[in-house]
Amino acid sequence: MEATSIATRKYARRQVSWFKRYADAGTTRVSAVDVTGAGAAELSGLARRIIP
């Protein structure tokens, strides 16, 4: 359990540092997205808004 806790904290730190690099990119912040039944074109458009 200890190893899992350590690995989880390290993973979270890596995510934070990764997102900091893109903080000034003007990306769209998404808290929750329902993609149920979405087509490829819809998903592609959403990805372009999130990741410029």
C-alpha positions as CSV (number, residue, x, y, z in Angstrom):
1,M,0.0,0.0,0.0
2,E,2.9,2.3,0.8
3,A,4.4,1.9,-2.7
4,T,1.0,2.6,-4.3
5,S,0.7,5.8,-2.3
6,I,4.1,7.0,-3.3
7,A,3.5,6.2,-6.9
8,T,0.2,8.0,-6.9
9,R,1.7,11.1,-5.4
10,K,4.6,11.1,-8.0
11,Y,2.0,10.6,-10.8
12,A,0.0,13.6,-9.6
13,R,3.1,15.7,-9.4
14,R,4.0,14.8,-13.0
15,Q,0.5,15.7,-14.1
16,V,0.7,19.1,-12.4
17,S,4.0,19.9,-14.0
18,W,2.8,18.8,-17.4
19,F,-0.3,21.0,-17.2
20,K,1.8,24.0,-16.0
21,R,3.6,23.9,-19.3
22,Y,0.3,24.6,-21.2
23,A,-1.2,27.1,-18.7
24,D,-0.6,30.0,-21.1
25,A,-1.8,28.2,-24.2
26,G,-5.4,29.5,-23.9
27,T,-6.8,26.0,-23.7
28,T,-10.4,25.4,-22.8
29,R,-10.9,24.1,-19.3
30,V,-13.2,21.1,-19.2
31,S,-14.6,19.7,-15.9
32,A,-16.9,17.1,-17.4
33,V,-17.8,16.1,-20.9
34,D,-20.5,13.7,-21.9
35,V,-19.3,11.9,-25.1
36,T,-22.0,9.3,-25.1
37,G,-23.1,8.7,-28.7
38,A,-20.6,11.3,-30.0
39,G,-19.3,10.7,-33.5
40,A,-15.7,10.9,-34.6
41,A,-16.2,14.5,-36.0
42,E,-17.6,15.7,-32.7
43,L,-14.8,14.2,-30.7
44,S,-12.2,15.6,-33.1
45,G,-13.7,19.1,-32.8
46,L,-13.7,18.8,-29.0
47,A,-10.1,17.6,-29.0
48,R,-9.1,20.6,-31.1
49,R,-10.7,23.0,-28.6
50,I,-8.9,21.3,-25.6
51,I,-5.5,20.7,-27.2
52,P,-4.7,23.5,-29.7
